Amino acid sequence: MNKLLIVGSVAFDAIETPFGKTDKILGGAAPYIGLSASHFDIQTAIVSVVGEDFPQDYLDLLTARNIDISALEIVKGGKTFFWSGLYHNDLNSRDTLATELNVLGDFQPKVPENFKDADVVMLGNLHPLVQNSVIDQMAVQPKLIVLDTMNFWMDCALPELLAVMKKIDVITINDEEARQLSGEYSLVKAAAKIQTMGPKYVVIKKGEHGALLFHNTEVFFAPALPLEEVFDPTGAGDTFAGGFAGFITQSENISFENMKNAVIYGSNLASFSVEKFGTERMVSLTQEEVKARLKQFKLLTQFDIEI
Amino acid sequence: MNKLLIVGSVAFDAIETPFGKTDKILGGAAPYIGLSASHFDIQTAIVSVVGEDFPQDYLDLLTARNIDISALEIVKGGKTFFWSGLYHNDLNSRDTLATELNVLGDFQPKVPENFKDADVVMLGNLHPLVQNSVIDQMAVQPKLIVLDTMNFWMDCALPELLAVMKKIDVITINDEEARQLSGEYSLVKAAAKIQTMGPKYVVIKKGEHGALLFHNTEVFFAPALPLEEVFDPTGAGDTFAGGFAGFITQSENISFENMKNAVIYGSNLASFSVEKFGTERMVSLTQEEVKARLKQFKLLTQFDIEI
C-alpha cells in the first residue's frame, strides 16, 4: 500500500458560528488532512505534537481511521495548541479570538523510519522551517510533495517560505494569499509567477467559489458543491488538501489529468466537512456517501457540447 | 430559422477602468445580448429606443450582425440613454457616475408583427412593467421567456417585478440580488425560493466566480474562464444572457441537460466580451475563436472519475 506522510498541527479548536458554538474540540490541520485521506486505500501517518492535556479519545479516533500516530509526540506537562475563532454571518470571514501555540511553538518534527520512503508528503500549514526539516529527513525523494501555507508566513518568514517552496511540487493557498505571494491580481498571472518560485502545480482555494489547479498553461477548476447550509467552514481547506493528497497517493499517478480527479475528490470531501462542527462529519462519513456525492459533482459540472 | 426577440436598453456608455477610459461608446443590454446571440444560426430582433443623437454607425454595426432593428425606435429630438461608470482596481465593484434615462424614461416597447411568434423572448434589465408589456404583446406563447433584472427594481418596483416573474421561465440575477429577492443567504435556498415566485429556472451570475443554474433539485455550475486580464466587465452579464438565449433558440431544446450547454455558451461568450472595452471584442469575434474556447471550457471542467 502506498504511503502518505502528513505533517501539521494538532489542536484544540473553539469555534463559534451563527449556528452555534463549541467547547474545545479536535482541530488542527493534521487531523482534518488525515481524516480526509483516510477515505483512500493507503497507509497514513501523522507527524505532530500535542500536550499531556490531549484526550485519549481523540487519539483513538485517529487510530480507528487507520492513521498511524506513533510519530504524534505527547509532551509531558505540555499544553496542546489552542485556536479559537468567531465566524461572521456570511461564514466567509472570521475573527481569530485566541491562538495559543503552546507545545507547537517548539515543534521539532521527527519523521518515523517507516515513513521516510513515503510516496507523498503533505506539509500542512506550519512554519516553513518545520516544513523544510521534514523534507530533509526523507530517505527517498517522494513522488510528490504538497505544501499548504498562509499569509502569516508570507509576512513573518518569507525567505524561509521561498526556500522550502523550491523543494516542493504542489502549493495550496487561497486566492488572497496567491495575490500577496505573487504581487499579481489576476489569478492566472499569480499562478504563473508562483510556478517560477518552485512548485510546478499551484492550487488556489477560493472557499465557496471552488478551487483552481494550474500547471504550465493548463488550468482546471473544481467548484464547491452548492450547499443548503454551511455549518462550520473550519478545516475545509485541510480536508480538501487531504482528499487531494490521499487520492494521488492511492492512484500513484501525478499527471495533470489525474490531478483534476484529485481536486474533485478534495472538493467532494470538503463539502462534507463543512456540514457539521469540526471533524464530526468526516468521522461518520461512509464510502457510499462519498460516491453518491461524486455523482452530484459530475451532474454539477459535466456537459456534452460537441465541438 | 428560429426567432429570438430581445428587449433591452440601447445606450451610450462612458467607462473608466484601471486600464483606460472611453468616451461615449455603444452600450446597453440589448446590443450586448444581440451581438452575443448573433453567433448562433437564428433570427434576432431588438426592440428598444434611442435618441436622434444615436449614430448610424452603431445601427449599421447591429445590422451587419443580422440583427433586425426595425423595432428600434428613434425619437426625433430625443437623447439616447447615457450611463457612465468607474471600475475599482479589482474590477469587481464599480461606481455609477451618471445615469441619464432620456428617451428610455418613456419607452413603450412595440413588438414587431413578425416577432410576435418568437420562439424565445429575452427581456433585458428594464422596468418590470415594460418587460410585462412585451409578454402581453406576444401572439403565441414563447417556448421560453428569459428575464434579467437587478436590485434597483427590487427596491423601487417590487410588486411589478413579482407580477412579471409569474409569467417567465428563466430569471437571471446576480448572487447579491438573489439573496435580496429571496431573503436567503444560501444560494441553494435562494434559488428554491425564487422558483416558488414563478420562474422554473434560476440562473445566478457570480461574475468572475461563474454562474449557477437551478431547476427543482438539479443544479449546474459554469465557471468563468480564468483570464490573464479582464479589461472591461461591462456587459458581461448581458453577453452571458445573449449566449444562453441564443443557444436555446437555435437548439429548440429546453431540457435541463441542454440548458447546461446554454450556460456554458453564455460563459464562453462573456469571457470574450470582457477582453476589450464595450462591445468591441464581440464584433470582431469569429466562430473559430468561439469553438477553440469551448475546448478550453471542456479542459477546464471535465474529469473522468469512474464512479
Chai-1 contact restraints between the chains, C-beta under 6 A:
chainA,res_idxA,chainB,res_idxB,connection_type,confidence,min_distance_angstrom,max_distance_angstrom,comment,restraint_id
A,S186,B,E228,contact,1.0,0.0,6.0,A-B,restraint_1
A,L187,B,P226,contact,1.0,0.0,6.0,A-B,restraint_2
A,V188,B,P226,contact,1.0,0.0,6.0,A-B,restraint_3
A,V188,B,E228,contact,1.0,0.0,6.0,A-B,restraint_4
A,K189,B,E228,contact,1.0,0.0,6.0,A-B,restraint_5
A,H209,B,H209,contact,1.0,0.0,6.0,A-B,restraint_6
A,V219,B,P226,contact,1.0,0.0,6.0,A-B,restraint_7
A,F221,B,P223,contact,1.0,0.0,6.0,A-B,restraint_8
A,F221,B,L300,contact,1.0,0.0,6.0,A-B,restraint_9
A,P223,B,F221,contact,1.0,0.0,6.0,A-B,restraint_10
A,P226,B,L187,contact,1.0,0.0,6.0,A-B,restraint_11
A,P226,B,V188,contact,1.0,0.0,6.0,A-B,restraint_12
A,P226,B,V219,contact,1.0,0.0,6.0,A-B,restraint_13
A,E228,B,S186,contact,1.0,0.0,6.0,A-B,restraint_14
A,E228,B,V188,contact,1.0,0.0,6.0,A-B,restraint_15
A,E228,B,K189,contact,1.0,0.0,6.0,A-B,restraint_16
A,K260,B,F303,contact,1.0,0.0,6.0,A-B,restraint_17
A,N261,B,F303,contact,1.0,0.0,6.0,A-B,restraint_18
A,N261,B,I305,contact,1.0,0.0,6.0,A-B,restraint_19
A,I264,B,F303,contact,1.0,0.0,6.0,A-B,restraint_20
A,K291,B,I307,contact,1.0,0.0,6.0,A-B,restraint_21
A,L294,B,I307,contact,1.0,0.0,6.0,A-B,restraint_22
A,K295,B,I307,contact,1.0,0.0,6.0,A-B,restraint_23
A,L300,B,F221,contact,1.0,0.0,6.0,A-B,restraint_24
A,T301,B,T301,contact,1.0,0.0,6.0,A-B,restraint_25
A,F303,B,K260,contact,1.0,0.0,6.0,A-B,restraint_26
A,F303,B,N261,contact,1.0,0.0,6.0,A-B,restraint_27
A,F303,B,I264,contact,1.0,0.0,6.0,A-B,restraint_28
A,I305,B,N261,contact,1.0,0.0,6.0,A-B,restraint_29
A,I307,B,K291,contact,1.0,0.0,6.0,A-B,restraint_30
A,I307,B,L294,contact,1.0,0.0,6.0,A-B,restraint_31
A,I307,B,K295,contact,1.0,0.0,6.0,A-B,restraint_32
